[in-house]
C-alpha cells in the first residue's frame, strides 16, 4: 500500500514539473519588463517596419499586432503606425497598457478573435511559437488574412524544425531597482518527429538580496519551413521569404522571415 502511494506521489510530481505552465504570462508576468527590457526591441522593430513598408502595396497607417505580449515591439512601432494589440494574457495586456497608453489593446486569442475593422498591416511576432499544430497555424493566419486590407502584408518569422539545437541553453542577468533576475532558458525537443518542443525557464530572483527561485515550462510549436509557406498560400497569401541578420545572433546565422501579401482585387 505504501509503495503504491509513493509511486502515485512521484508520478504527480513528474506531471507537475512537465505540464505546460506558462507562468510567465500569469503570476510571473511582472518579471517580463526586467528580463526582456523594451529598449532591446529597437533593432528588430525597425526591421519589421522597413520590411512592411517595402513590400506593402498600400499606404501603411494602421497595424494589428496579434499576440502582442507586454507591448515591447509596440513601444517602437507606435511611432510610425496606429496600433491595435491583441493578446490572450490579461497580465501581459496590463503591462502593455502601462507601457503604451496610446495603443488600443484587446483581450483575445489570435486563432479566433474577430474585430470589426481591417488593417493596413498585420504582425505576428514570437507569439507564433505557441501555435502547436498545423490547425493552430492555419487558424492564426486566417485571422490575419481576415483582418488585413487587400494590398497589405502580414509579417511573421519562423522557428525552423531542423535548426533547433539539442539542447539549446541561454541565460542572462538583468537588474531594475532592488530586483536582480538571472533568467535561464532551456529548449529541448524530446520527439523531433512531432510539431512541438519544450522551453523550460528558471528564474533566480533576488529582491533586496533575498533569493527566490521560480521554474516555468512552455510547450511551443515548431514546423518545417515549407509547412508555413504551404499553409499561408492555401489561405490566399503571396509569400516571400527573407532572412534577418539580427546582430545578437552568431556570425552567419539569420532569422527566417515571411512577408505575406494579401493580393488586391
Secondary structure, DSSP 8 states (H G I E B T S, - for coil): -HHHHHHHHHHHHHHHHHS---GGGTTTGGGHHHHT-GGGGHHHHHHHHHHHHHH-SS---EEEEET-TTSTTHHHHTTTSEEEEEES-HHHHHHHHHH-TTSEEEE--TTT---S--EEEEEE-GGGGG--SHHHHHHHHHHHHHHEEEEEEEEEE--BGGG--SSEEEEEEEEETTEEEEEEEEEE-S-TTSSEEEEEEEEEEEETTEEEEEEEEEEEE-B-HHHHHHHHHHHTEEEEEEEE--TTS-TT--EEEEEEEE---
